[in-house]
Amino acid sequence: MQAAHPSADDGPRDARTRGAVRRAWLVLACALLAAVCAAALTPLAFSALSTGGAVATGTEAERAARQAERLGVPAPDLVLAVSRHTGAGRETARYATAAVVRTLAGRGDVKAVWSAQTTRNTWLRSKDGRTLLVLVRLKGTDKERKEAAPRVVAAARAAAPASGVEPSGATWANREIDESVERDLRRAELLAAPVLFVVLVLAYGSVVSALLPLIVAALTIGCAIPVLGLLAQIVDVSRVAVSASSAIGFGLAVDYSLFLLARVREESARGADLQTALAAARRSSGRSVAFSAAAVTVCLATALAVPVPMLRALALAGMTVAVLAALVALTVLPACLCVLGSRAQAFDPLARWRRTRIGEGSRFWRRTASSVTARPLAAGGLALLLLALLAVPFTHARLGIVDERTLPAAAPSVAAAQRVRAEFTAPPERLLTVVVTGPRAAGGAPAHGERLARLPGITAVLVASTSPAGEGAVLLAATSAAPDTRAAQTAVRQVRDTAAPGSVMVGGRAADVTDTAHRVLDALPTCLFLLGAGLLILLSAFTRTVVAPLKALAVAAVSLGAILGALVVLFQDGHGSALLGGFATTGTLDASMLLFVLFIAMALSVDYEVFLLGRIREEFDRGGDNRTSIVEGIARTGRLMTSAAAAVAISTAAMATSQVALLKFIGIGVALGALVDAVLVRGVLVPAVMAALGPLNWWSPTCTGSRPGIVAADKRGGADPDASGST
């Protein structure tokens, strides 16, 4: 028996492998250095983050607040309820209030402080006279005011040790929200990581392979924080945005890793060596990952057209983690595979019971796709009907802005705010600030106040300030309704429409809610146009067709309607409160969070569409007919896509364990979006629509030849599967 001689190609191949391994070690060394630097910079990055605002900028309410402050009536950052303890003398609260005002007036971080005693405003005294309010305006930026708030509250309590001092107000609530969000997200990540690891082990059949997406995700999030800290030097980036985007980035990083690993495994199963499999994965799934990250970036970039700082911060944070997730997945993951070699598939605890692995065709999804494409109109019609029914509740959606009620009822700021609402005739949050300017403003202010007091929903009016020159006046109008109700918004409109002795601007919490909702709705058509145009260009470039991108956007719109309808039922109507651990139902949905969830859900929809269309297109370019291509594409990607959706759902649904309703909303919204889109939309609606359209799916104005959608390059001995964007 003759000994086998090495092939002439073995030497160059071994040299090529050794070179690839050396480059892989260099990439991993750079990644480790980046991780160390990111860890060192993280504390500085967090210190640069702001609180972010849920109120739109450039509104009448904002201008009214600035003008009122110039006229001596600033909007309070802190509301301190000073009350005498049981058994204390009747004068205790009055003396304590005077002491608090004197102490805070001498502080460098306090811009203004006032009470019933200093302004003769009886609204700052409770109905029973036992509690008095001290209102405080702080100096500096939003971030500086939030940092100063605990020191100011401590000074107030020290000034009145025999009385109770309970803080509330926007700045205090924002501080508590930020702290709760950070704490709850850390716990959510700790809960999600082991569950996600188990899911990945079940999907991949390898403990080592399951660890790789988690490494990519950890590196993505770790590097994103310093980048966002750097961006915070230029624009407002809030802590809530960074925390929420971390969960999104975690899911995207795992998603991208899943698709790349699956393609490497599939190519290896066909007999390719590791370097060839990696090269094929980069050309095919790598292209899809790049297009997916671009689609996510386009979706979130359109949110920058909405003038709400919180939403813009969320968009910037989401764009950053999407780009970093793709970058890390396309560089660090292949390097890890190159170094590990065959060990990347090591240790499958379920090998004995496993029938198929990711990267292989799924019998379940093949049968499902075959059934759907056999009766596309019936299957697609049922799926469309179900999604349409889910979307119906969105027709009565109402926009609002977040306040302390997003915190649990036991939170100190919530309890203090509720007490102020119950014990005071005109709580500060229910006041409209009416600014009148003009030559007759001061003289006509009393008569204008009488006219306003006769309006429905206005309980009383107080002339708070007039300018010495008589050309400006500030009136405070107390409303009977909470600021996020329709009645309060009607009151804002009526006050603005009432004839006045000069130009009128109206501010206050109800005006903030009204103006923010209007600014969001006004910006929405621009956002949707930019979103549609950007995604059409991207998907057309990816699929080389015109019809498929249009179909993708139409299907995504239906999917989004269903998700938004479910969110209205769960959070606006409050039917999900008991199921999700309890939260206060305000009757509105925060405008920033709603749009953020909408754009993320759209991005995930396009993400899955890119991978599915790429695989179906590959099968079509190989010579399959339309139905066969659809069935094979679904069979090859169905299990992979459900695993990827499960990864996103687990990483975001863990936020539902938070005590902050804001995080519950984001987590449940994104998780629903991922699962509904990956299972019902991609598994049923998309194949049904594509089967009904037939060869029209692949029509392009530049197509040639008898096969629709096959470009001229495909005639040169067959289409290149890797150029088709396959997964």
Secondary structure, DSSP 8 states (H G I E B T S, - for coil): -------TTHHHHHHHHHHHHHHHHHHHHHHHHHHHHHHHHHHHHHHH-B---SS-SS-HHHHHHHHHHHTT----SEEEEEEE-TT--TTHHHHHHHHHHHHHHT-TTEEEEEEHHHH--GGGB-TTSSEEEEEEEE-S-HHHHHHHHHHHHHHHHHH-TTEEEEEESHHHHHHHHHHHHHHHHHHHHHHHHHHHHHHHHHHHS-HHHHHHHHHHHHHHHHHHHHHHHHHTTTS--BHHHHHHHHHHHHHHHHHHHHHHHHHHHHHHHTT--HHHHHHHHHHTHHHHHHHHHHHHHHHHHGGGGS--HHHHHHHHHHHHHHHHHHHHHHHHHHHHHHHHGGGGG---TTTTT----TTS--HHHHHHHHHHHHSHHHHHHHHHHHHHHHHGGGGG--EE---GGGS-TTSHHHHHHHHHHHH-SS-GGGEEEEEEESTTHHHHHHHHHHHHHTSTTEEEEEEEEE-TTSSEEEEEEEESS-TTSHHHHHHHHHHHHS--SSEEEEEEHHHHHHHHHHHHHHHHHHHHHHHHHHHHHHHHHHHS-SHHHHHHHHHHHHHHHHHHHHHIIIIIS-TTTTTTT-----SSEEHHHHHHHHHHHHHHHHHHHHHHHHHHHHHHHTT--HHHHHHHHHHHHHHHHHHHHHHHHHHHHGGGGSS-HHHHHHHHHHHHHHHIIIIIIIIIIHHHHHHHHGGGGG--TT--SSSTT--GGGGTTS--GGGGT--
